[in-house]
């Protein structure tokens, strides 16, 4: 009896996994910066001065700045913040109350010269 249930649920699981595998390429077509960011997936770097890491960080910064602009209408300069600072800024913007100004959160992050 138990084996029969497993055999019957196998096609459903296969269809579900197929849809999960097909969805990411569909979303990647909409944003060229997102696809550029995926070029760095799974890579490792020697350090913060590694040219490949610097390219990754630039792609990340440009992608997150674009996402913040689209979602919150706030224009940020990708050269002023690190990629990880921008991810943190985006997370704080998602949690902020509607009456709170964006500048309150931006003051927490030092700008790069």
Secondary structure, DSSP 8 states (H G I E B T S, - for coil): -HHHHHHHHHHHHHHHHHHHHHHHHHHHTT-HHHHHHHTTTT---S-TT-HHHHHHHHHHHHHHHHHHHHHH-----TTTS-HHHHHHHHHHHHHS-TTS-HHHHHTTS----
